[in-house]
Amino acid sequence: MLVQQILKLKACDGVITIAPGTRLAEAARLLAERRIGAVVVSPDGKRVVGILSERDIVRELAVKGGACLADTVDGVMTRDIVTCARDDSSDMVLARMTEGRFRHLPVLEGQEMIGLISIGDVVKAQISELAMEKEALEGMIKGF
């Protein structure tokens, strides 16, 4: 399965972003309200300058305590972003996520972000693909 197919399966194709300079408290509130695990840091909604995850916030809380919530996302976000393209395979993306130990991957077309996929999206798509293959094989066995 290709990343473009995974993007089509998602209920919402928009990417939730926050601007650089946003306070951690506001970012945490957004993550909680939207029930998401990460948010892309972008000045314009298209260019990725970082990703901030729940894990990033928890790590900062462990080091600095609650006072860190007044800090901006710029000092906490991951800046070295691994990305994928719409024609990458789900197997390749899953391997990249597992190897890098992260759960979210921006999808780029050129330098522009066109989507964001999570490890959950990839697993859900692979389970769906396996279910379709199973049904096809059962149909062949039963002679349908």
NUZAPA-28787 format. One record per atom (N, C-alpha, C, O): z, y negated, x negated; residue in three letters. Coordinates in steps of 0.2 Angstrom, whole numbers, padded with zeros to 4 digits, always signed. Each point is the difference from the previous one (the first is absolute). Last residue first. Layout:
ZYXAla/...
This chain:
-0028+0093+0080Phe/-0001-0006+0004Phe/-0006-0004-0003Phe/-0002-0006+0003Phe/+0015+0027-0010Gly/-0007+0000+0002Gly/-0002-0006+0004Gly/-0005+0001+0004Gly/+0025+0006-0017Lys/+0000+0002+0007Lys/-0007+0000+0003Lys/-0001+0002+0006Lys/+0005-0010-0028Ile/+0003+0007+0001Ile/-0001+0003+0007Ile/-0002+0006+0001Ile/-0004-0028-0005Met/-0005+0004-0004Met/+0002+0007+0001Met/-0004+0005+0001Met/+0019-0021+0006Gly/-0006+0000+0005Gly/-0005+0005-0003Gly/-0003+0003+0004Gly/+0022-0008-0017Glu/+0002+0004+0006Glu/-0006+0001+0004Glu/-0001+0005+0003Glu/-0002-0020-0021Leu/+0000+0007-0002Leu/+0002+0005+0006Leu/-0003+0005+0000Leu/+0003-0028+0004Ala/-0007+0002-0001Ala/+0000+0007-0002Ala/-0004+0004+0002Ala/+0025-0014+0000Glu/-0003+0001+0007Glu/-0007+0003-0001Glu/-0002+0004+0004Glu/+0013-0010-0023Lys/+0004+0006+0003Lys/-0004+0001+0006Lys/-0002+0006+0002Lys/-0004-0026-0013Glu/-0002+0006-0003Glu/+0002+0007+0003Glu/-0004+0004+0001Glu/+0013-0024+0007Met/-0007+0000+0002Met/-0003+0006-0003Met/-0004+0004+0003Met/+0026-0009-0010Ala/+0000+0002+0007Ala/-0007+0001+0003Ala/-0002+0005+0003Ala/+0005-0014-0025Leu/+0001+0007+0000Leu/+0000+0003+0007Leu/-0002+0005+0001Leu/+0000-0029-0003Glu/-0006+0004-0003Glu/+0001+0007+0000Glu/-0005+0004+0002Glu/+0023-0017+0004Ser/-0005+0000+0005Ser/-0006+0003-0002Ser/-0003+0004+0004Ser/+0019-0006-0020Ile/+0003+0004+0005Ile/-0005+0001+0006Ile/-0002+0005+0003Ile/-0002-0021-0020Gln/-0001+0006-0002Gln/+0002+0006+0005Gln/-0003+0005+0000Gln/+0007-0028+0005Ala/-0007+0001+0000Ala/-0001+0007-0002Ala/-0005+0004+0003Ala/+0027-0011-0005Lys/-0002+0001+0007Lys/-0007+0002+0001Lys/-0002+0004+0004Lys/+0010-0010-0025Val/+0002+0007+0002Val/-0002+0001+0007Val/-0002+0006+0002Val/-0002-0027-0011Val/-0005+0005-0003Val/+0002+0007+0002Val/-0004+0004+0002Val/+0017-0022+0006Asp/-0007-0001+0003Asp/-0004+0006-0003Asp/-0004+0003+0004Asp/+0025-0006-0013Gly/+0001+0003+0006Gly/-0007+0000+0004Gly/-0002+0005+0003Gly/+0005-0016-0024Ile/+0000+0007-0001Ile/+0000+0004+0007Ile/-0003+0005+0001Ile/-0007-0029+0000Ser/+0006+0003-0002Ser/-0001+0007-0001Ser/-0005+0003+0002Ser/-0012-0026-0002Ile/+0001+0007+0003Ile/+0007+0002-0003Ile/+0001-0002-0006Ile/-0017-0021+0011Leu/+0006+0002-0003Leu/+0001+0007+0003Leu/+0001+0001+0006Leu/-0023-0020-0007Gly/+0004+0004+0003Gly/+0006+0002-0005Gly/+0000-0001-0006Gly/-0018-0014+0000Ile/-0002+0002+0007Ile/+0004+0005+0004Ile/-0001+0001+0006Ile/+0000-0020-0029Met/+0004+0005+0003Met/-0003+0001+0008Met/-0001-0005+0003Met/-0013-0004-0026Glu/+0003-0002+0007Glu/+0004+0006+0003Glu/-0003+0005+0000Glu/-0011-0007-0021Gln/+0007-0003-0001Gln/+0003-0001+0006Gln/+0006-0003+0000Gln/-0024+0021+0001Gly/+0000-0005-0005Gly/+0007-0002-0002Gly/+0004+0004-0001Gly/+0000+0008+0019Glu/-0007+0000+0000Glu/-0002-0006-0005Glu/+0001-0006+0002Glu/+0023+0021+0003Leu/-0004-0006-0002Leu/-0007+0002+0000Leu/-0003+0005-0001Leu/+0029+0003+0010Val/-0007+0003-0001Val/-0004-0007-0001Val/+0000-0005+0004Val/+0027+0012-0009Pro/-0005-0004+0003Pro/-0007+0002-0001Pro/-0001+0004-0005Pro/+0025+0010+0006Leu/-0006-0001-0004Leu/-0005-0005+0003Leu/-0003+0002+0006Leu/+0030+0011-0006His/-0005-0005+0003His/-0005-0001-0004His/+0001-0002-0006His/+0018+0015+0000Arg/-0001+0003+0007Arg/-0006-0005+0003Arg/-0002+0002+0006Arg/+0011+0007-0033Phe/+0000-0005+0005Phe/-0003+0002+0007Phe/-0003+0005+0000Phe/+0005+0006-0023Arg/+0006+0000+0003Arg/+0001-0007+0005Arg/+0005-0003+0000Arg/-0024+0013-0015Gly/+0003-0007-0001Gly/+0007-0001+0003Gly/+0003-0005-0001Gly/-0015+0026+0004Glu/+0001-0002-0008Glu/+0003-0006-0001Glu/+0004-0001-0004Glu/-0009+0006+0026Thr/+0005+0005-0002Thr/+0001-0002-0007Thr/+0006+0000-0003Thr/-0023-0012+0013Met/+0006-0002+0002Met/+0006+0005-0002Met/+0005-0003-0002Met/-0027+0008-0004Arg/+0001-0006-0003Arg/+0007-0002+0002Arg/+0004-0003-0004Arg/-0013+0022+0014Ala/+0002+0001-0007Ala/+0002-0006-0003Ala/+0005+0000-0004Ala/-0014-0003+0026Leu/+0007+0004+0000Leu/+0002+0001-0007Leu/+0006+0000-0002Leu/-0027-0008+0004Val/+0005-0005+0002Val/+0007+0003+0000Val/+0005-0003-0003Val/-0024+0017-0001Met/+0001-0004-0005Met/+0006-0006+0001Met/+0004-0001-0005Met/-0010+0015+0023Asp/+0003+0004-0006Asp/+0001-0004-0006Asp/+0006+0001-0003Asp/-0018-0010+0021Ser/+0007+0000+0002Ser/+0004+0004-0005Ser/+0006-0001-0002Ser/-0029-0012-0005Ser/+0002+0006+0004Ser/+0008+0000+0001Ser/+0004-0003-0004Ser/-0021-0019+0000Asp/+0004+0005-0003Asp/+0002+0006+0005Asp/+0001-0001+0006Asp/-0014-0019-0001Asp/-0004+0006-0001Asp/+0004+0005-0004Asp/-0002+0005-0002Asp/+0010-0028+0008Arg/-0001+0004+0006Arg/-0003+0007-0001Arg/+0000+0004+0004Arg/+0015-0014-0024Ala/-0006-0002+0004Ala/-0001+0004+0006Ala/+0003+0005+0001Ala/+0021-0012-0016Cys/-0006+0005+0001Cys/-0005-0004+0004Cys/+0000-0005+0002Cys/+0023-0001-0020Thr/-0004-0001+0007Thr/-0005+0006+0000Thr/-0001+0004-0004Thr/+0025-0014-0009Val/-0005+0005+0000Val/-0004-0001+0006Val/+0004+0000+0005Val/+0011-0019-0019Ile/-0002+0004+0006Ile/-0005+0005-0001Ile/-0005-0002-0003Ile/+0024-0014-0009Asp/-0005+0005-0002Asp/-0002+0004+0005Asp/+0002+0006+0001Asp/+0015-0020+0003Arg/-0006-0004-0001Arg/-0005+0004-0003Arg/-0006-0002+0001Arg/+0029+0004+0016Thr/-0004+0003-0005Thr/-0006-0004-0002Thr/-0004-0001+0005Thr/+0027-0011+0004Met/-0006+0004+0002Met/-0003+0003-0006Met/+0001-0001-0006Met/+0017-0014+0004Val/+0002+0006+0002Val/-0006+0005+0001Val/+0000+0006-0001Val/+0000-0030-0004Gly/+0004+0003-0005Gly/+0002+0007+0001Gly/+0002+0004-0004Gly/-0014-0018+0021Asp/-0004+0000-0006Asp/+0004+0004-0006Asp/-0004+0003-0004Asp/+0013-0008+0026Val/-0003+0007-0001Val/-0004+0000-0006Val/-0001+0006-0003Val/+0022-0023+0006Thr/-0007+0001+0003Thr/-0002+0007-0002Thr/+0002+0003-0005Thr/+0024-0010+0009Asp/-0005+0000-0005Asp/-0007+0001+0004Asp/+0000+0002+0005Asp/+0021-0001+0006Ala/-0002-0007+0000Ala/-0006+0000-0006Ala/-0003-0005+0000Ala/+0015+0025+0004Leu/-0004-0001+0005Leu/-0003-0007+0001Leu/-0005-0002+0003Leu/+0021+0011-0020Cys/-0007+0000-0001Cys/-0005-0001+0005Cys/-0006-0002+0000Cys/+0031+0003+0002Ala/-0003-0006-0003Ala/-0008+0000-0001Ala/-0003-0005+0000Ala/+0017+0024+0005Gly/-0003-0003+0006Gly/-0003-0007-0002Gly/-0004-0002+0003Gly/+0007+0019-0023Gly/+0004-0001+0006Gly/-0004-0004+0005Gly/-0006-0001-0001Gly/-0001+0009-0022Lys/+0002-0006+0001Lys/+0005-0001+0006Lys/+0003-0006+0001Lys/-0013+0028-0007Val/+0002-0004-0007Val/+0003-0007+0001Val/+0005-0001-0003Val/-0011+0015+0022Ala/+0004+0004-0004Ala/+0002-0004-0007Ala/+0006+0001-0002Ala/-0022-0010+0017Leu/+0006+0000+0003Leu/+0006+0003-0005Leu/+0005-0002+0000Leu/-0028+0005-0006Glu/+0003-0007-0001Glu/+0007-0001+0003Glu/+0004-0003-0004Glu/-0015+0023+0009Arg/+0001+0000-0007Arg/+0003-0007-0002Arg/+0005+0000-0004Arg/-0013+0002+0026Val/+0006+0004-0001Val/+0003+0000-0008Val/+0005-0001-0001Val/-0026-0008+0007Ile/+0005-0004+0003Ile/+0007+0003-0002Ile/+0005-0003-0002Ile/-0025+0015-0003Asp/+0001-0006-0004Asp/+0006-0004+0002Asp/+0004-0003-0005Asp/-0010+0021+0019Arg/+0003+0002-0006Arg/+0001-0006-0005Arg/+0005+0000-0004Arg/-0017-0003+0023Glu/+0007+0000+0002Glu/+0004+0002-0006Glu/+0005-0002-0002Glu/-0028-0010-0004Ser/+0002+0006+0004Ser/+0008-0001+0002Ser/+0003-0003-0004Ser/-0026-0012-0005Leu/+0007+0000+0001Leu/+0002+0006+0004Leu/-0002+0000+0006Leu/-0020-0009-0022Ile/+0002+0004+0006Ile/+0008+0000+0000Ile/+0002+0001-0006Ile/-0024-0018-0005Gly/+0006+0004+0000Gly/+0001+0004+0006Gly/-0003-0001+0005Gly/-0016-0013-0008Val/+0004-0002-0006Val/+0006+0004-0002Val/+0003+0000-0005Val/-0028+0000+0020Val/+0006+0003-0001Val/+0003-0002-0007Val/-0003+0001-0005Val/-0015-0012+0024Arg/+0001+0002-0007Arg/+0007+0002-0001Arg/+0005-0003+0003Arg/-0012-0002+0019Lys/-0005+0004-0003Lys/+0001+0002-0007Lys/-0002+0005-0002Lys/+0016-0020+0016Gly/-0001+0006+0004Gly/-0006+0004-0003Gly/-0001+0006+0003Gly/+0011-0026-0014Asp/-0005-0001+0005Asp/-0002+0006+0005Asp/-0004-0001+0004Asp/+0021+0000-0022Pro/+0000-0007+0001Pro/-0005-0001+0006Pro/+0000-0005+0003Pro/+0015+0028-0008Ser/-0007-0003+0000Ser/+0000-0008+0002Ser/+0003-0001+0005Ser/+0012+0026-0008Val/+0001-0007-0001Val/-0007-0002-0002Val/-0003+0002-0004Val/+0011+0019+0020Val/-0004-0002-0005Val/+0001-0008-0001Val/+0000-0003+0004Val/+0017+0023+0005Val/-0004-0005+0002Val/-0004-0003-0006Val/+0003+0000-0006Val/+0012+0024+0016Ala/-0002-0005-0006Ala/-0004-0005+0003Ala/-0003+0000+0006Ala/+0013+0017+0008Gly/+0004+0001-0007Gly/-0002-0005-0005Gly/+0003+0000-0005Gly/-0001-0002+0033Ile/-0005+0002-0005Ile/+0004+0000-0007Ile/+0006-0003+0000Ile/-0001-0005+0024Arg/+0002+0007-0001Arg/-0005+0002-0005Arg/-0003+0006+0001Arg/+0006-0029+0008Arg/-0007+0004+0001Arg/+0001+0008-0002Arg/-0004+0003+0002Arg/+0023-0018-0004Glu/-0003-0001+0007Glu/-0006+0004+0001Glu/-0001+0002+0006Glu/+0012-0001-0027Ala/+0004+0003+0005Ala/-0003-0001+0007Ala/-0001+0005+0004Ala/-0010-0015-0023Leu/+0000+0007+0000Leu/+0004+0004+0005Leu/-0003+0005+0003Leu/+0005-0029-0004Leu/-0007+0002+0002Leu/-0001+0008+0000Leu/-0003+0003+0004Leu/+0023-0012-0013Arg/+0000-0001+0008Arg/-0007+0002+0002Arg/+0000+0003+0005Arg/+0003-0004-0028Ala/+0004+0006+0003Ala/-0001-0001+0007Ala/+0000+0006+0004Ala/-0009-0024-0015Ala/-0004+0006-0001Ala/+0003+0006+0003Ala/-0003+0005+0003Ala/+0015-0025-0003Glu/-0006+0000+0005Glu/-0004+0006-0001Glu/-0002+0003+0005Glu/+0019-0005-0021Ala/+0003+0001+0007Ala/-0005+0000+0005Ala/+0000+0004+0005Ala/-0006-0009-0027Leu/+0001+0007+0001Leu/+0003+0001+0007Leu/-0002+0005+0003Leu/-0014-0027-0007Arg/+0007+0003-0002Arg/+0001+0007+0002Arg/-0003+0003+0005Arg/-0021-0015-0012Thr/+0004+0001+0006Thr/+0007+0003-0003Thr/+0000+0004-0004Thr/-0019-0010-0010Gly/+0006-0005+0001Gly/+0004+0002+0006Gly/+0005-0004+0001Gly/-0030+0013-0001Pro/+0005-0001-0006Pro/+0004-0005+0001Pro/-0001-0005+0004Pro/-0008+0016+0018Ala/-0002-0004-0005Ala/+0005+0000-0006Ala/+0006+0001+0001Ala/-0012+0019+0017Ile/+0004-0006-0001Ile/-0002-0004-0006Ile/-0004+0003-0004Ile/-0007+0017+0023Thr/+0001-0003-0007Thr/+0005-0005+0001Thr/+0002-0003+0005Thr/-0014+0025+0008Ile/+0005-0005+0000Ile/+0001-0002-0007Ile/+0001+0004-0004Ile/-0024+0006+0015Val/+0005+0001-0005Val/+0005-0005+0001Val/-0002-0006+0000Val/-0016+0019+0018Gly/+0002-0006-0003Gly/+0006+0001-0005Gly/+0004+0005+0000Gly/-0014+0011+0016Asp/-0004-0001-0006Asp/+0002-0006-0004Asp/-0003-0001-0006Asp/+0016+0019+0024Cys/-0002-0007-0001Cys/-0003-0001-0007Cys/+0002+0003-0005Cys/+0002+0019+0013Ala/+0000-0004+0007Ala/-0002-0007-0001Ala/-0003-0003+0004Ala/-0007+0022-0020Lys/+0006-0004+0001Lys/+0000-0003+0006Lys/-0005-0003+0002Lys/-0013+0016-0010Leu/+0005+0004+0004Leu/+0006-0004+0001Leu/+0004+0001+0004Leu/-0022-0009-0018Lys/-0002+0000+0007Lys/+0005+0003+0005Lys/+0001-0001+0005Lys/+0002+0001-0029Leu/+0001-0007+0003Leu/-0002+0000+0007Leu/+0003-0004+0004Leu/-0007+0024-0016Ile/+0007-0001+0001Ile/+0002-0007+0003Ile/+0004-0001+0005Ile/-0026+0006-0011Gln/+0002+0004+0006Gln/+0007-0001+0001Gln/+0002+0000+0006Gln/-0010-0010-0025Gln/-0003-0003+0005Gln/+0002+0003+0007Gln/+0001-0003+0005Gln/+0005+0014-0026Val/+0004-0006+0002Val/-0002-0004+0006Val/+0004-0002+0004Val/-0013+0028-0006Leu/+0000-0006-0004Leu/+0005-0006+0002Leu/+0002+0001+0006Leu/-0003+0028-0006Met/+0000-0006+0004Met/+0000-0006-0004Met/+0003+0000-0006Met/
